[in-house]
Amino acid sequence: MVDGTNSAPTTEELESLFVNNELMSRIEAHLNRFNPIRVMKMERMEIRHSAILSWLLDPAESHGLDDKFLKAFLAEALRGKSLVGSPTALDIARADLRDAIVRREWQNIDIFIHSERNGWAFVVENKYDSKQHEGQLTKYLEKVPAGLGKQPDEVTVRGIFLTLHDEEPEDDRYAPIDYEAICRFLPRFLNQEAHLLTAEVRTFLQHYIEIIAEEVGMSAESSEMEKLARQLYRENKKVLDFIMDHGSGSDFAIAAEDLFGDDRDYLDEVKIEDQIVRFNHIDHKMVSFLPESWYIALGKDKYDWKGCEKWWAGYPLIVWMQLWPDADGTSGQLALYGEVGPLSEYEFRRDLIHAIQKAAAKLPRNRIMFQRAAADEGKQYSKFLKENFLKIKDVQDAEEIAAGMKKLLKKFQPELDAVGSVLPKFVKYGYEE
């Protein structure tokens, strides 16, 4: 933390930050945006996300999209899953699903979709913050035919496992899809199908896209604001350090600063116990960095990487830790993520994922797992760590959070080292400006 012996800022320094400061005004405007979903504190409520998605998925609802969003959602989930059986993504793309009935909490299923015309039923299990329970997914699939008054051979039932945290379903009959995917294809309807939408629907969808984009780290506006915030900090470091030292910050940020230091910049070397990492960014709920082995293997700061220039630290991969408060506001989950980013060269991205999988298979205990379609063409963001959550009893206890960060880093050091071992052969894809 900041040394308490630092002198207080002068009046001129305070005025420079707070009086007619354009950067400060832009950041304030960003933070004060009106979003009704956020105003009603619904952005973390799983049941509200199910309600919004049910509305979008229902062809008969007032959004004006007919079955377009429904088909896009199901086809994206089933893409690359043709070996599991029908319907495939192509079957969905060719089908008429305007007869589909969409129900919430039918037979305790989050979202249930039934197309009598096609003989298909879909169980959508939505895990925004919660975790799956043992046997839960299988039970939902097995009770659908009887619930519809049909024999098992009279309806084809498929499971869709929708998650925020990139979790694999326990029942492999479920096709996984994450909120990142929704954040990629939902904006398309605002652009290409705008003539079908009323002004009210367009505005609501913009608000919803904003919410999920920020949750999954895909908000371009938030990324721009983070850059402005770093610039503001560099230009007003003394004042802001004084405020942070004598004011309040999030307990996660305090914990992260205890580990990473409060006077560090992009790609600064940070030693955490026996591990060295390269710092990227800290905010109130996450801290991102590159393991030193990755940084060295990828040519340090010599290269840029096509498609990832504006993504996280600008490298093909990133690691970050994030705190997810539970619904009670007291406890939470601390997660360590590793992710392959939106590399524009398909062969590079595919081969990188395959190389990581091959290296991980040699580990005594492999905690690296990509989703099944991660290496498919068109994919952009692929998380790959599992068993990567740690329970935090008190999300306002900075010491407990800091200890949890150290524990996760130590636990996953073998996996991070394994990834680093395959990176040197991919330096050829980097380019110099």
Secondary structure as UniProt FT lines:
FT   TURN            4..5
FT   HELIX           11..18
FT   HELIX           22..31
FT   HELIX           36..39
FT   TURN            40..41
FT   TURN            43..44
FT   HELIX           46..57
FT   TURN            59..60
FT   TURN            62..63
FT   TURN            66..67
FT   HELIX           68..78
FT   TURN            79..80
FT   HELIX           82..84
FT   HELIX           89..94
FT   TURN            98..99
FT   STRAND          101..106
FT   TURN            107..108
FT   STRAND          109..115
FT   TURN            116..119
FT   STRAND          120..127
FT   TURN            134..135
FT   HELIX           136..147
FT   TURN            148..149
FT   HELIX           152..154
FT   STRAND          156..163
FT   TURN            172..173
FT   STRAND          174..178
FT   HELIX           179..192
FT   HELIX           194..196
FT   HELIX           199..215
FT   TURN            216..217
FT   HELIX           220..235
FT   HELIX           237..246
FT   HELIX           251..260
FT   TURN            266..267
FT   STRAND          269..272
FT   TURN            273..274
FT   STRAND          275..282
FT   STRAND          286..291
FT   HELIX           292..297
FT   TURN            298..301
FT   TURN            306..307
FT   TURN            309..310
FT   TURN            312..313
FT   STRAND          317..325
FT   TURN            327..328
FT   STRAND          332..340
FT   HELIX           346..360
FT   TURN            361..362
FT   TURN            372..375
FT   TURN            377..378
FT   STRAND          382..383
FT   STRAND          389..392
FT   TURN            395..396
FT   HELIX           398..411
FT   HELIX           413..422
FT   HELIX           423..429
//
